[in-house]
């Protein structure tokens, strides 16, 4: 059921974005109503995107996030050190 609601939310977002940025055809019935209130329609689209973002953030397991971050840094220690060294060298080259 959760997948179905996710699919419906993504479909609603896609439809809203299509209506907001769709082709510049001659507007009919609902299109004319949307042109007369662009701020309200933009707010609807922004609210839908914010709802999707909040649903995505709610699915993250925040309790284990610090442990996973520390484990990732430990595994990537050598690459992070090389990236820091490369950034330092590139900074020196750019400044001089």
N, C-alpha and C positions, 0 to 999 in steps of 0.2 A: 504494500500500500504506500510505503514511503517513496518508492521509486515512481509510482504513478503520480503522486503529488509533485515530486521533483520534475517529472516530465511535463506536467501541466503548467508548473511555474515557468519553466524555460520556454514552453510554447507561448505562454502569455507575454513573456518578455520579448520574444522574437516578433510576435504580432504587433506589440506596442511599438517596437523600434521600426518595424516595417511601415506602420501607419505614420510614425513621426518623420522618418527620413525616406519614405517610399518615393516612387516615381512621381513626377510633376504632372500627373494627368488632371483633367478637369474634375474638380471635386463635385461630388453629388451628395445628397441628403446628409449623411453623417459627416462627410468631409467638410461641408460648409459650416456645420455646427462646430467642428473642431477648429476651423480657421477663425471663427469669431471669438474663441477662448483659448489662445495658444498657451497662456501661462498656466491655466488649470490642467491642460493636457500634458505639458512638460512636467508639472508637479506629479501627475499620476505616473508618468514614466520613471521619474526619479524615485518615487515611493516604491515602485515595483522593483527597481534595481537595488534599492536599500534593503528591501525585504529579502531578496535573494542573497545579498551579502551577509545579512544577519543570520539567515538560516545556515549559510556556509560556516560562519564563525561559531555558531552553536554546535556544529558537528565536530569541532576540534576538541580533543581531550586535553584540556588546559592543565590538568594535574600532573601529567607526565611530560609536559613540554620542556621544562628545565633539564630533566634527565636526558631526554632525547637530544637536546641542543648540546649539552656537555659531551655526550657520547659522539655526536657528529664532529665536534671540534677536535676531540681526541683522535678520531679516525682520519681527519683531514689536516692534522697538524703540519705535516711536511708541505702540503700544497698551500696552506695558508701562509706559512713562512716564506715560501717562494713568491707568492703573490704580493706579500708585503715588501719583500726585497725588490721585486720588479717595479712596484709602485714608487718606492723610494728612488730607484735609479731613473725612472721616467720623470719623476718630479725634478730631479737635479738636471736632467737634460732639458726640460722645458724651461726651467728658470734661467739656465745659462745659455 
